[in-house]
Amino acid sequence: MADALDVARQEIARYQRLTDRRLLVAIVVLGALVGGIWPVAQDRGVHPDQGLYAV
């Protein structure tokens, strides 16, 4: 069990070194944007082919 925890700690430390604060801010902003748009898309029922062949 201790070996698995050591590996997990090493992987977390490696991930923290690879990520940049700007990347984390961008992910948070993108998540907030998607979270804000989601209710509108659900309410209006957005369909890619809607109104494509209006004859």
C-alpha distance matrix in Angstrom:
0.0 3.8 5.4 5.3 6.5 8.8 10.1 10.8 12.6 14.5 15.6 16.8 18.6 20.2 21.3 22.8 24.8 26.1 27.3 30.6 31.8 34.7 32.5 30.7 34.1 35.4 32.6 33.3 37.1 36.8 34.7 37.4 40.1 38.7 38.1 41.7 43.2 41.3 43.5 46.6 45.6 44.7 48.0 50.3 48.7 48.7 49.4 49.8 52.9 54.6 58.2 58.0 61.0 63.1 66.4
3.8 0.0 3.8 5.4 5.1 6.2 8.7 9.8 10.5 12.4 14.3 15.3 16.5 18.3 20.0 21.1 22.7 24.5 25.9 29.0 30.2 33.4 31.5 29.7 33.2 34.7 32.2 32.9 36.7 36.7 34.8 37.4 40.2 39.2 38.6 42.1 43.8 42.2 44.4 47.5 46.7 46.0 49.3 51.5 50.1 49.9 50.7 51.0 54.2 55.9 59.4 59.2 62.3 64.5 67.8
5.4 3.8 0.0 3.8 5.4 5.1 6.2 8.6 9.9 10.6 12.4 14.3 15.4 16.5 18.4 20.0 21.3 22.7 24.5 27.8 29.5 32.4 30.3 29.0 32.6 33.8 31.4 32.5 36.2 35.9 34.4 37.2 39.8 38.6 38.4 42.0 43.4 41.8 44.3 47.3 46.2 45.7 49.1 51.1 49.5 49.1 49.7 49.7 52.9 54.8 58.3 57.8 60.9 63.2 66.5
5.3 5.4 3.8 0.0 3.8 5.4 5.1 6.1 8.6 9.9 10.5 12.3 14.2 15.3 16.5 18.4 20.1 21.1 22.6 26.0 27.5 30.3 27.9 26.5 30.1 31.2 28.5 29.6 33.3 32.8 31.1 34.0 36.5 35.2 35.0 38.6 39.9 38.3 40.7 43.7 42.5 42.0 45.4 47.4 45.8 45.4 46.1 46.2 49.3 51.2 54.7 54.3 57.4 59.7 62.9
6.5 5.1 5.4 3.8 0.0 3.8 5.4 5.0 6.1 8.6 9.8 10.5 12.2 14.1 15.3 16.4 18.4 20.0 21.1 24.3 25.4 28.5 26.5 24.7 28.2 29.7 27.1 27.9 31.6 31.6 29.8 32.5 35.2 34.2 33.8 37.3 38.9 37.4 39.8 42.8 42.0 41.5 44.8 46.9 45.6 45.3 46.2 46.4 49.7 51.4 54.8 54.6 57.9 59.9 63.3
8.8 6.2 5.1 5.4 3.8 0.0 3.8 5.4 5.1 6.2 8.6 9.9 10.6 12.3 14.3 15.4 16.7 18.5 20.2 23.3 24.8 27.9 26.1 24.7 28.3 29.8 27.6 28.7 32.3 32.4 31.0 33.7 36.3 35.6 35.4 38.8 40.4 39.2 41.8 44.6 43.7 43.6 46.9 48.8 47.5 47.0 47.8 47.8 51.1 52.9 56.3 55.9 59.2 61.4 64.8
10.1 8.7 6.2 5.1 5.4 3.8 0.0 3.8 5.4 5.1 6.2 8.6 9.9 10.5 12.2 14.2 15.4 16.6 18.4 21.8 23.7 26.5 24.3 23.2 26.9 28.0 25.8 27.2 30.7 30.4 29.2 32.2 34.5 33.6 33.7 37.2 38.5 37.3 40.0 42.7 41.6 41.5 44.9 46.7 45.2 44.5 45.1 44.9 48.2 50.2 53.5 53.0 56.2 58.5 61.8
10.8 9.8 8.6 6.1 5.0 5.4 3.8 0.0 3.8 5.4 5.1 6.2 8.6 9.8 10.5 12.3 14.3 15.4 16.6 19.9 21.4 24.1 21.9 20.5 24.1 25.3 22.8 24.0 27.6 27.4 25.9 28.8 31.3 30.3 30.3 33.8 35.2 33.9 36.6 39.4 38.4 38.3 41.6 43.5 42.1 41.6 42.4 42.4 45.8 47.5 50.9 50.6 53.8 56.0 59.4
12.6 10.5 9.9 8.6 6.1 5.1 5.4 3.8 0.0 3.8 5.5 5.2 6.1 8.6 9.9 10.6 12.4 14.4 15.6 18.5 19.8 23.0 21.3 19.7 23.2 24.9 22.8 23.8 27.4 27.7 26.4 29.0 31.7 31.1 31.0 34.3 36.0 35.1 37.7 40.4 39.7 39.8 43.0 44.9 43.8 43.2 44.3 44.2 47.7 49.3 52.6 52.4 55.7 57.8 61.3
14.5 12.4 10.6 9.9 8.6 6.2 5.1 5.4 3.8 0.0 3.8 5.5 5.1 6.1 8.6 9.9 10.7 12.4 14.5 17.5 19.5 22.4 20.7 19.8 23.5 24.8 23.1 24.5 27.9 28.0 27.2 30.0 32.3 31.9 32.2 35.4 36.9 36.2 39.0 41.5 40.6 40.9 44.2 45.9 44.7 43.8 44.6 44.3 47.7 49.6 52.7 52.2 55.6 57.8 61.3
15.6 14.3 12.4 10.5 9.8 8.6 6.2 5.1 5.5 3.8 0.0 3.8 5.4 5.0 6.1 8.6 9.9 10.6 12.3 15.8 17.9 20.5 18.2 17.4 21.2 22.1 20.1 21.9 25.2 25.0 24.2 27.2 29.3 28.6 29.1 32.4 33.7 32.9 35.8 38.3 37.2 37.6 40.9 42.5 41.2 40.2 40.9 40.6 44.0 45.9 49.0 48.5 51.9 54.1 57.5
16.8 15.3 14.3 12.3 10.5 9.9 8.6 6.2 5.2 5.5 3.8 0.0 3.8 5.4 5.1 6.2 8.7 9.9 10.7 13.8 15.3 18.1 16.2 14.8 18.5 19.9 17.9 19.2 22.6 22.8 21.9 24.6 27.0 26.6 26.8 30.0 31.6 30.9 33.7 36.2 35.5 35.9 39.1 40.8 39.8 38.9 40.0 39.8 43.4 45.0 48.2 47.8 51.3 53.3 56.9
18.6 16.5 15.4 14.2 12.2 10.6 9.9 8.6 6.1 5.1 5.4 3.8 0.0 3.8 5.5 5.1 6.3 8.8 10.2 12.9 14.6 17.7 16.4 15.5 18.9 20.6 19.3 20.6 23.8 24.4 23.9 26.4 28.8 28.8 29.1 32.1 33.8 33.4 36.3 38.6 38.0 38.6 41.8 43.4 42.5 41.5 42.6 42.2 45.8 47.5 50.5 50.1 53.7 55.7 59.2
20.2 18.3 16.5 15.3 14.1 12.3 10.5 9.8 8.6 6.1 5.0 5.4 3.8 0.0 3.8 5.4 5.2 6.4 8.9 12.0 14.6 17.1 15.4 15.3 18.9 19.9 18.7 20.7 23.7 23.7 23.6 26.5 28.4 28.3 29.1 32.1 33.4 33.1 36.3 38.3 37.5 38.3 41.5 42.8 41.8 40.5 41.3 40.7 44.2 46.1 49.0 48.4 51.9 54.0 57.5
21.3 20.0 18.4 16.5 15.3 14.3 12.2 10.5 9.9 8.6 6.1 5.1 5.5 3.8 0.0 3.8 5.4 5.1 6.2 9.8 12.1 14.4 12.3 11.9 15.6 16.5 15.0 17.0 20.1 20.0 19.9 22.7 24.7 24.5 25.3 28.3 29.6 29.3 32.5 34.5 33.7 34.5 37.7 39.0 38.1 36.7 37.7 37.1 40.7 42.5 45.4 44.9 48.4 50.5 54.1
22.8 21.1 20.0 18.4 16.4 15.4 14.2 12.3 10.6 9.9 8.6 6.2 5.1 5.4 3.8 0.0 3.8 5.5 5.4 7.9 9.6 12.6 11.4 10.6 14.0 15.6 14.7 16.1 19.1 19.8 19.7 22.1 24.3 24.7 25.3 28.0 29.7 29.7 32.7 34.7 34.2 35.2 38.2 39.6 39.0 37.7 39.0 38.6 42.2 43.8 46.6 46.3 49.9 51.8 55.4
24.8 22.7 21.3 20.1 18.4 16.7 15.4 14.3 12.4 10.7 9.9 8.7 6.3 5.2 5.4 3.8 0.0 3.8 5.7 7.7 10.4 13.0 12.2 12.4 15.6 17.0 16.7 18.5 21.1 21.7 22.2 24.6 26.4 27.0 27.9 30.4 32.0 32.2 35.4 37.1 36.6 37.8 40.8 42.0 41.4 39.8 41.0 40.2 43.8 45.5 48.2 47.7 51.3 53.3 56.9
26.1 24.5 22.7 21.1 20.0 18.5 16.6 15.4 14.4 12.4 10.6 9.9 8.8 6.4 5.1 5.5 3.8 0.0 3.8 6.6 10.0 11.7 10.1 11.2 14.5 15.0 14.7 17.1 19.4 19.5 20.3 23.0 24.4 24.8 26.2 28.7 29.8 30.1 33.5 35.0 34.2 35.6 38.7 39.6 38.8 37.1 38.0 37.0 40.6 42.4 45.1 44.4 48.0 50.1 53.6
27.3 25.9 24.5 22.6 21.1 20.2 18.4 16.6 15.6 14.5 12.3 10.7 10.2 8.9 6.2 5.4 5.7 3.8 0.0 3.7 6.7 8.4 6.7 7.4 10.7 11.5 11.2 13.5 15.8 16.2 17.0 19.5 21.0 21.6 22.8 25.2 26.5 27.0 30.2 31.8 31.2 32.7 35.6 36.6 36.1 34.4 35.6 34.8 38.5 40.1 42.7 42.2 45.9 47.8 51.4
30.6 29.0 27.8 26.0 24.3 23.3 21.8 19.9 18.5 17.5 15.8 13.8 12.9 12.0 9.8 7.9 7.7 6.6 3.7 0.0 3.8 5.4 5.3 6.6 8.9 10.0 10.9 12.8 14.5 15.5 16.9 18.8 20.2 21.4 22.7 24.6 26.1 27.1 30.2 31.5 31.3 33.0 35.7 36.6 36.4 34.6 36.1 35.2 38.9 40.3 42.7 42.4 46.1 47.8 51.4
31.8 30.2 29.5 27.5 25.4 24.8 23.7 21.4 19.8 19.5 17.9 15.3 14.6 14.6 12.1 9.6 10.4 10.0 6.7 3.8 0.0 3.8 5.4 5.1 6.2 8.6 9.9 10.6 12.3 14.2 15.3 16.6 18.3 20.0 20.9 22.5 24.4 25.6 28.4 29.8 30.0 31.7 34.1 35.2 35.4 33.8 35.6 35.1 38.8 39.9 42.3 42.2 46.0 47.4 51.1
34.7 33.4 32.4 30.3 28.5 27.9 26.5 24.1 23.0 22.4 20.5 18.1 17.7 17.1 14.4 12.6 13.0 11.7 8.4 5.4 3.8 0.0 3.8 5.4 5.1 6.1 8.6 9.9 10.5 12.1 14.1 15.3 16.3 18.2 19.7 20.9 22.5 24.0 27.0 27.9 28.0 30.1 32.4 33.2 33.4 31.6 33.3 32.5 36.3 37.3 39.5 39.4 43.2 44.5 48.2
32.5 31.5 30.3 27.9 26.5 26.1 24.3 21.9 21.3 20.7 18.2 16.2 16.4 15.4 12.3 11.4 12.2 10.1 6.7 5.3 5.4 3.8 0.0 3.8 5.4 5.0 6.2 8.7 9.9 10.4 12.2 14.2 15.2 16.4 18.1 19.8 21.0 22.2 25.4 26.5 26.2 28.1 30.7 31.4 31.3 29.4 31.0 30.2 33.9 35.2 37.6 37.3 41.1 42.6 46.3
30.7 29.7 29.0 26.5 24.7 24.7 23.2 20.5 19.7 19.8 17.4 14.8 15.5 15.3 11.9 10.6 12.4 11.2 7.4 6.6 5.1 5.4 3.8 0.0 3.8 5.4 5.1 6.3 8.7 9.9 10.6 12.4 14.2 15.4 16.3 18.3 20.1 20.9 23.9 25.4 25.4 26.9 29.5 30.7 30.6 29.2 31.0 30.7 34.5 35.5 38.1 38.1 41.9 43.3 47.0
34.1 33.2 32.6 30.1 28.2 28.3 26.9 24.1 23.2 23.5 21.2 18.5 18.9 18.9 15.6 14.0 15.6 14.5 10.7 8.9 6.2 5.1 5.4 3.8 0.0 3.8 5.4 5.1 6.1 8.5 9.8 10.6 12.3 14.3 15.1 16.4 18.4 19.8 22.5 23.8 24.2 26.0 28.2 29.3 29.7 28.2 30.4 30.1 33.9 34.6 36.9 37.2 41.0 42.1 45.9
35.4 34.7 33.8 31.2 29.7 29.8 28.0 25.3 24.9 24.8 22.1 19.9 20.6 19.9 16.5 15.6 17.0 15.0 11.5 10.0 8.6 6.1 5.0 5.4 3.8 0.0 3.8 5.5 5.1 6.0 8.5 9.8 10.4 12.2 13.9 15.2 16.5 18.0 21.1 21.9 21.9 24.0 26.4 27.1 27.3 25.5 27.4 26.8 30.6 31.5 33.8 33.8 37.6 38.9 42.7
32.6 32.2 31.4 28.5 27.1 27.6 25.8 22.8 22.8 23.1 20.1 17.9 19.3 18.7 15.0 14.7 16.7 14.7 11.2 10.9 9.9 8.6 6.2 5.1 5.4 3.8 0.0 3.8 5.5 5.1 6.0 8.6 9.8 10.5 12.0 14.1 15.4 16.2 19.3 20.7 20.4 22.1 24.7 25.7 25.6 24.1 25.9 25.7 29.5 30.4 33.0 33.2 36.9 38.3 42.0
33.3 32.9 32.5 29.6 27.9 28.7 27.2 24.0 23.8 24.5 21.9 19.2 20.6 20.7 17.0 16.1 18.5 17.1 13.5 12.8 10.6 9.9 8.7 6.3 5.1 5.5 3.8 0.0 3.8 5.5 5.1 6.2 8.6 10.0 10.3 12.2 14.3 15.2 17.9 19.5 19.9 21.3 23.6 25.0 25.3 24.2 26.5 26.7 30.5 31.0 33.6 34.2 37.9 39.0 42.8
37.1 36.7 36.2 33.3 31.6 32.3 30.7 27.6 27.4 27.9 25.2 22.6 23.8 23.7 20.1 19.1 21.1 19.4 15.8 14.5 12.3 10.5 9.9 8.7 6.1 5.1 5.5 3.8 0.0 3.8 5.4 5.1 6.1 8.7 9.7 10.5 12.4 14.1 16.7 17.7 18.3 20.3 22.3 23.3 23.9 22.6 25.0 25.0 28.8 29.1 31.4 32.0 35.8 36.7 40.5
36.8 36.7 35.9 32.8 31.6 32.4 30.4 27.4 27.7 28.0 25.0 22.8 24.4 23.7 20.0 19.8 21.7 19.5 16.2 15.5 14.2 12.1 10.4 9.9 8.5 6.0 5.1 5.5 3.8 0.0 3.8 5.4 5.0 6.2 8.4 9.8 10.6 12.0 15.2 16.1 15.9 18.0 20.4 21.1 21.4 19.7 21.8 21.7 25.5 26.1 28.6 29.0 32.7 33.8 37.6
34.7 34.8 34.4 31.1 29.8 31.0 29.2 25.9 26.4 27.2 24.2 21.9 23.9 23.6 19.9 19.7 22.2 20.3 17.0 16.9 15.3 14.1 12.2 10.6 9.8 8.5 6.0 5.1 5.4 3.8 0.0 3.8 5.4 5.2 5.9 8.5 10.0 10.4 13.4 15.0 15.0 16.4 18.9 20.3 20.4 19.4 21.7 22.1 25.9 26.3 29.1 29.7 33.4 34.5 38.3
37.4 37.4 37.2 34.0 32.5 33.7 32.2 28.8 29.0 30.0 27.2 24.6 26.4 26.5 22.7 22.1 24.6 23.0 19.5 18.8 16.6 15.3 14.2 12.4 10.6 9.8 8.6 6.2 5.1 5.4 3.8 0.0 3.8 5.5 4.9 6.0 8.6 9.9 12.1 13.6 14.5 16.0 17.8 19.4 20.1 19.4 22.2 23.0 26.7 26.6 29.1 30.2 33.8 34.5 38.3
40.1 40.2 39.8 36.5 35.2 36.3 34.5 31.3 31.7 32.3 29.3 27.0 28.8 28.4 24.7 24.3 26.4 24.4 21.0 20.2 18.3 16.3 15.2 14.2 12.3 10.4 9.8 8.6 6.1 5.0 5.4 3.8 0.0 3.8 5.4 5.1 6.2 8.5 11.1 11.6 12.3 14.5 16.3 17.2 18.0 16.8 19.5 20.0 23.7 23.5 25.9 26.9 30.6 31.2 35.0
38.7 39.2 38.6 35.2 34.2 35.6 33.6 30.3 31.1 31.9 28.6 26.6 28.8 28.3 24.5 24.7 27.0 24.8 21.6 21.4 20.0 18.2 16.4 15.4 14.3 12.2 10.5 10.0 8.7 6.2 5.2 5.5 3.8 0.0 3.8 5.4 5.2 5.9 9.3 10.3 10.0 11.9 14.3 15.3 15.5 14.3 16.8 17.5 21.3 21.4 24.1 25.0 28.6 29.5 33.3
38.1 38.6 38.4 35.0 33.8 35.4 33.7 30.3 31.0 32.2 29.1 26.8 29.1 29.1 25.3 25.3 27.9 26.2 22.8 22.7 20.9 19.7 18.1 16.3 15.1 13.9 12.0 10.3 9.7 8.4 5.9 4.9 5.4 3.8 0.0 3.8 5.6 5.3 7.6 9.7 10.4 11.3 13.4 15.2 15.8 15.5 18.5 19.8 23.4 23.1 25.9 27.2 30.7 31.3 35.0
41.7 42.1 42.0 38.6 37.3 38.8 37.2 33.8 34.3 35.4 32.4 30.0 32.1 32.1 28.3 28.0 30.4 28.7 25.2 24.6 22.5 20.9 19.8 18.3 16.4 15.2 14.1 12.2 10.5 9.8 8.5 6.0 5.1 5.4 3.8 0.0 3.8 5.7 6.7 7.8 9.6 11.1 12.3 13.8 15.2 14.9 18.2 19.7 23.1 22.3 24.7 26.3 29.8 30.0 33.8
43.2 43.8 43.4 39.9 38.9 40.4 38.5 35.2 36.0 36.9 33.7 31.6 33.8 33.4 29.6 29.7 32.0 29.8 26.5 26.1 24.4 22.5 21.0 20.1 18.4 16.5 15.4 14.3 12.4 10.6 10.0 8.6 6.2 5.2 5.6 3.8 0.0 3.8 5.8 5.5 6.3 8.8 10.2 11.0 12.1 11.3 14.6 15.9 19.3 18.6 21.0 22.5 26.0 26.3 30.1
41.3 42.2 41.8 38.3 37.4 39.2 37.3 33.9 35.1 36.2 32.9 30.9 33.4 33.1 29.3 29.7 32.2 30.1 27.0 27.1 25.6 24.0 22.2 20.9 19.8 18.0 16.2 15.2 14.1 12.0 10.4 9.9 8.5 5.9 5.3 5.7 3.8 0.0 3.9 5.5 5.2 6.1 8.6 10.1 10.4 10.4 13.5 15.4 18.7 18.1 21.0 22.6 25.9 26.4 30.1
43.5 44.4 44.3 40.7 39.8 41.8 40.0 36.6 37.7 39.0 35.8 33.7 36.3 36.3 32.5 32.7 35.4 33.5 30.2 30.2 28.4 27.0 25.4 23.9 22.5 21.1 19.3 17.9 16.7 15.2 13.4 12.1 11.1 9.3 7.6 6.7 5.8 3.9 0.0 3.8 5.5 5.0 6.0 8.6 9.8 11.0 14.5 17.0 19.9 18.6 21.3 23.4 26.5 26.5 30.1
46.6 47.5 47.3 43.7 42.8 44.6 42.7 39.4 40.4 41.5 38.3 36.2 38.6 38.3 34.5 34.7 37.1 35.0 31.8 31.5 29.8 27.9 26.5 25.4 23.8 21.9 20.7 19.5 17.7 16.1 15.0 13.6 11.6 10.3 9.7 7.8 5.5 5.5 3.8 0.0 3.8 5.4 5.1 6.1 8.3 8.8 12.6 15.0 17.7 16.0 18.4 20.7 23.8 23.5 27.2
45.6 46.7 46.2 42.5 42.0 43.7 41.6 38.4 39.7 40.6 37.2 35.5 38.0 37.5 33.7 34.2 36.6 34.2 31.2 31.3 30.0 28.0 26.2 25.4 24.2 21.9 20.4 19.9 18.3 15.9 15.0 14.5 12.3 10.0 10.4 9.6 6.3 5.2 5.5 3.8 0.0 3.8 5.5 5.4 5.8 5.7 9.2 11.6 14.5 13.3 16.1 18.1 21.2 21.4 25.1
44.7 46.0 45.7 42.0 41.5 43.6 41.5 38.3 39.8 40.9 37.6 35.9 38.6 38.3 34.5 35.2 37.8 35.6 32.7 33.0 31.7 30.1 28.1 26.9 26.0 24.0 22.1 21.3 20.3 18.0 16.4 16.0 14.5 11.9 11.3 11.1 8.8 6.1 5.0 5.4 3.8 0.0 3.8 5.7 5.3 7.3 10.4 13.5 16.0 14.6 17.7 19.8 22.6 22.8 26.3
48.0 49.3 49.1 45.4 44.8 46.9 44.9 41.6 43.0 44.2 40.9 39.1 41.8 41.5 37.7 38.2 40.8 38.7 35.6 35.7 34.1 32.4 30.7 29.5 28.2 26.4 24.7 23.6 22.3 20.4 18.9 17.8 16.3 14.3 13.4 12.3 10.2 8.6 6.0 5.1 5.5 3.8 0.0 3.8 5.7 8.3 11.7 15.0 17.0 14.8 17.4 20.1 22.6 22.1 25.5
50.3 51.5 51.1 47.4 46.9 48.8 46.7 43.5 44.9 45.9 42.5 40.8 43.4 42.8 39.0 39.6 42.0 39.6 36.6 36.6 35.2 33.2 31.4 30.7 29.3 27.1 25.7 25.0 23.3 21.1 20.3 19.4 17.2 15.3 15.2 13.8 11.0 10.1 8.6 6.1 5.4 5.7 3.8 0.0 3.8 5.7 9.0 12.2 13.9 11.4 13.7 16.5 19.0 18.5 21.9
48.7 50.1 49.5 45.8 45.6 47.5 45.2 42.1 43.8 44.7 41.2 39.8 42.5 41.8 38.1 39.0 41.4 38.8 36.1 36.4 35.4 33.4 31.3 30.6 29.7 27.3 25.6 25.3 23.9 21.4 20.4 20.1 18.0 15.5 15.8 15.2 12.1 10.4 9.8 8.3 5.8 5.3 5.7 3.8 0.0 3.8 6.3 9.9 11.5 9.7 12.7 15.1 17.6 17.6 21.1
48.7 49.9 49.1 45.4 45.3 47.0 44.5 41.6 43.2 43.8 40.2 38.9 41.5 40.5 36.7 37.7 39.8 37.1 34.4 34.6 33.8 31.6 29.4 29.2 28.2 25.5 24.1 24.2 22.6 19.7 19.4 19.4 16.8 14.3 15.5 14.9 11.3 10.4 11.0 8.8 5.7 7.3 8.3 5.7 3.8 0.0 3.8 6.7 9.0 7.7 10.8 12.6 15.7 16.1 19.8
49.4 50.7 49.7 46.1 46.2 47.8 45.1 42.4 44.3 44.6 40.9 40.0 42.6 41.3 37.7 39.0 41.0 38.0 35.6 36.1 35.6 33.3 31.0 31.0 30.4 27.4 25.9 26.5 25.0 21.8 21.7 22.2 19.5 16.8 18.5 18.2 14.6 13.5 14.5 12.6 9.2 10.4 11.7 9.0 6.3 3.8 0.0 3.8 5.6 5.3 9.0 10.0 12.9 14.1 17.6
49.8 51.0 49.7 46.2 46.4 47.8 44.9 42.4 44.2 44.3 40.6 39.8 42.2 40.7 37.1 38.6 40.2 37.0 34.8 35.2 35.1 32.5 30.2 30.7 30.1 26.8 25.7 26.7 25.0 21.7 22.1 23.0 20.0 17.5 19.8 19.7 15.9 15.4 17.0 15.0 11.6 13.5 15.0 12.2 9.9 6.7 3.8 0.0 3.8 5.7 8.7 8.3 11.7 13.6 17.0
52.9 54.2 52.9 49.3 49.7 51.1 48.2 45.8 47.7 47.7 44.0 43.4 45.8 44.2 40.7 42.2 43.8 40.6 38.5 38.9 38.8 36.3 33.9 34.5 33.9 30.6 29.5 30.5 28.8 25.5 25.9 26.7 23.7 21.3 23.4 23.1 19.3 18.7 19.9 17.7 14.5 16.0 17.0 13.9 11.5 9.0 5.6 3.8 0.0 3.8 6.3 5.4 8.2 10.4 13.6
54.6 55.9 54.8 51.2 51.4 52.9 50.2 47.5 49.3 49.6 45.9 45.0 47.5 46.1 42.5 43.8 45.5 42.4 40.1 40.3 39.9 37.3 35.2 35.5 34.6 31.5 30.4 31.0 29.1 26.1 26.3 26.6 23.5 21.4 23.1 22.3 18.6 18.1 18.6 16.0 13.3 14.6 14.8 11.4 9.7 7.7 5.3 5.7 3.8 0.0 3.8 5.5 8.0 8.8 12.3
58.2 59.4 58.3 54.7 54.8 56.3 53.5 50.9 52.6 52.7 49.0 48.2 50.5 49.0 45.4 46.6 48.2 45.1 42.7 42.7 42.3 39.5 37.6 38.1 36.9 33.8 33.0 33.6 31.4 28.6 29.1 29.1 25.9 24.1 25.9 24.7 21.0 21.0 21.3 18.4 16.1 17.7 17.4 13.7 12.7 10.8 9.0 8.7 6.3 3.8 0.0 3.8 5.6 5.4 9.2
58.0 59.2 57.8 54.3 54.6 55.9 53.0 50.6 52.4 52.2 48.5 47.8 50.1 48.4 44.9 46.3 47.7 44.4 42.2 42.4 42.2 39.4 37.3 38.1 37.2 33.8 33.2 34.2 32.0 29.0 29.7 30.2 26.9 25.0 27.2 26.3 22.5 22.6 23.4 20.7 18.1 19.8 20.1 16.5 15.1 12.6 10.0 8.3 5.4 5.5 3.8 0.0 3.8 6.0 9.2
61.0 62.3 60.9 57.4 57.9 59.2 56.2 53.8 55.7 55.6 51.9 51.3 53.7 51.9 48.4 49.9 51.3 48.0 45.9 46.1 46.0 43.2 41.1 41.9 41.0 37.6 36.9 37.9 35.8 32.7 33.4 33.8 30.6 28.6 30.7 29.8 26.0 25.9 26.5 23.8 21.2 22.6 22.6 19.0 17.6 15.7 12.9 11.7 8.2 8.0 5.6 3.8 0.0 3.8 5.9
63.1 64.5 63.2 59.7 59.9 61.4 58.5 56.0 57.8 57.8 54.1 53.3 55.7 54.0 50.5 51.8 53.3 50.1 47.8 47.8 47.4 44.5 42.6 43.3 42.1 38.9 38.3 39.0 36.7 33.8 34.5 34.5 31.2 29.5 31.3 30.0 26.3 26.4 26.5 23.5 21.4 22.8 22.1 18.5 17.6 16.1 14.1 13.6 10.4 8.8 5.4 6.0 3.8 0.0 3.8
66.4 67.8 66.5 62.9 63.3 64.8 61.8 59.4 61.3 61.3 57.5 56.9 59.2 57.5 54.1 55.4 56.9 53.6 51.4 51.4 51.1 48.2 46.3 47.0 45.9 42.7 42.0 42.8 40.5 37.6 38.3 38.3 35.0 33.3 35.0 33.8 30.1 30.1 30.1 27.2 25.1 26.3 25.5 21.9 21.1 19.8 17.6 17.0 13.6 12.3 9.2 9.2 5.9 3.8 0.0
